Amino acid sequence: SSSGVTLVGSTLGAADSSPRSVLGGTACEATGWVSATALSCSLSAHSGGTLGVSVTVQDRVGSLSAALSWAAPTVSSVSPGVLSSSGVTLVGSGLGSVDVSPRSVLGGTACEATRWVSAT
């Protein structure tokens, strides 16, 4: 699952010129030209922190340290405490303000389905 961010700057090209972007040392899965001042970047899940960004448009490179920062989600409880056929509810903080296709893992095994209910 990937998430998207919009990178805003200047002189990003008058037309799509196959830009490339890197966040935190990892190349974006896809970089799209939006306008001369904006690019879109799809990136894989990260565990939180602060990332720098580097953008390449044709032969020009620009960068910004500490461009993106966020806190990783925190799980504070699991209800019920035993796995059942009806699933479990994970409670915590930083789980997002909208449904962004979350994924969860219990005991090292990916859940078959994860459904976002609320930010907590």
C-alpha positions as CSV (number, residue, x, y, z in Angstrom):
1,S,0.0,0.0,0.0
2,S,1.3,3.4,-0.8
3,S,0.4,7.0,0.2
4,G,0.8,10.2,-1.7
5,V,2.3,13.5,-0.9
6,T,2.5,16.7,-3.0
7,L,5.9,18.3,-3.3
8,V,5.7,22.1,-3.8
9,G,8.5,24.2,-5.2
10,S,9.5,26.2,-8.2
11,T,10.9,25.6,-11.7
12,L,9.6,22.0,-11.8
13,G,9.2,22.2,-15.5
14,A,6.7,23.7,-17.9
15,A,5.5,20.2,-18.9
16,D,5.9,16.6,-17.8
17,S,9.6,15.9,-18.2
18,S,9.7,12.6,-16.2
19,P,10.7,14.1,-12.9
20,R,12.1,11.9,-10.1
21,S,11.8,12.3,-6.4
22,V,13.4,10.7,-3.3
23,L,12.0,10.9,0.3
24,G,14.3,9.9,3.1
25,G,16.7,8.2,0.8
26,T,14.0,6.1,-0.8
27,A,12.9,6.8,-4.4
28,C,9.1,7.5,-4.7
29,E,7.3,4.6,-6.4
30,A,5.9,7.1,-8.8
31,T,6.5,10.8,-9.3
32,G,4.0,12.7,-11.3
33,W,4.2,16.2,-12.8
34,V,1.3,18.4,-11.6
35,S,2.4,21.9,-12.6
36,A,5.5,24.1,-12.8
37,T,5.3,24.3,-9.0
38,A,4.0,20.9,-7.9
39,L,4.9,17.2,-8.2
40,S,3.1,14.2,-6.7
41,C,4.9,11.4,-5.1
42,S,3.7,7.9,-4.2
43,L,5.7,6.2,-1.4
44,S,5.5,3.0,0.6
45,A,4.6,3.0,4.2
46,H,7.1,4.4,6.6
47,S,7.3,4.1,10.4
48,G,7.3,7.8,11.1
49,G,10.0,10.4,11.5
50,T,11.5,13.2,9.5
51,L,12.5,12.9,5.9
52,G,14.4,15.0,3.5
53,V,13.4,15.3,-0.1
54,S,15.4,15.5,-3.3
55,V,13.8,16.2,-6.7
56,T,15.4,15.8,-10.1
57,V,13.8,17.5,-13.2
58,Q,15.8,16.9,-16.3
59,D,19.4,17.6,-15.2
60,R,18.5,19.9,-12.3
61,V,18.4,18.7,-8.7
62,G,16.9,20.4,-5.7
63,S,16.6,19.2,-2.1
64,L,15.2,20.2,1.3
65,S,16.2,18.6,4.6
66,A,13.4,17.8,7.1
67,A,10.8,18.3,4.4
68,L,8.2,15.9,5.9
69,S,7.6,14.8,9.5
70,W,5.0,12.7,11.2
71,A,4.6,10.5,14.2
72,A,4.2,6.7,13.8
73,P,0.9,5.2,14.9
74,T,0.8,3.8,18.4
75,V,-1.3,0.8,19.5
76,S,-2.3,0.9,23.2
77,S,-4.7,-2.0,23.4
78,V,-6.2,-4.9,21.5
79,S,-9.8,-6.0,22.2
80,P,-10.8,-8.7,22.8
81,G,-7.5,-10.0,24.2
82,V,-7.9,-13.3,22.3
83,L,-8.1,-13.7,18.6
84,S,-11.6,-14.7,17.5
85,S,-13.2,-15.4,14.2
86,S,-14.9,-12.0,14.3
87,G,-11.5,-10.3,14.5
88,V,-10.0,-7.8,17.0
89,T,-10.1,-4.1,17.5
90,L,-6.8,-2.2,17.7
91,V,-7.0,1.0,19.8
92,G,-4.3,3.7,19.8
93,S,-3.3,7.1,18.6
94,G,-2.1,8.6,15.4
95,L,-4.2,6.2,13.3
96,G,-5.1,8.9,10.8
97,S,-8.1,11.3,10.4
98,V,-9.4,9.5,7.3
99,D,-9.4,6.0,5.9
100,V,-6.0,5.7,4.1
101,S,-6.1,1.9,3.5
102,P,-4.4,0.8,6.7
103,R,-2.7,-2.5,7.1
104,S,-2.0,-4.4,10.3
105,V,0.1,-7.3,11.5
106,L,-0.6,-9.5,14.5
107,G,2.1,-11.8,15.8
108,G,4.1,-11.4,12.5
109,T,1.1,-12.4,10.3
110,A,-0.6,-9.8,8.1
111,C,-4.3,-9.4,8.8
112,E,-6.6,-10.6,6.0
113,A,-8.4,-7.2,6.2
114,T,-7.9,-4.0,8.2
115,R,-10.8,-1.5,8.4
116,W,-10.3,2.0,9.6
117,V,-12.9,3.2,12.2
118,S,-11.5,6.4,13.7
119,A,-8.3,8.2,14.6
120,T,-8.2,6.4,18.0
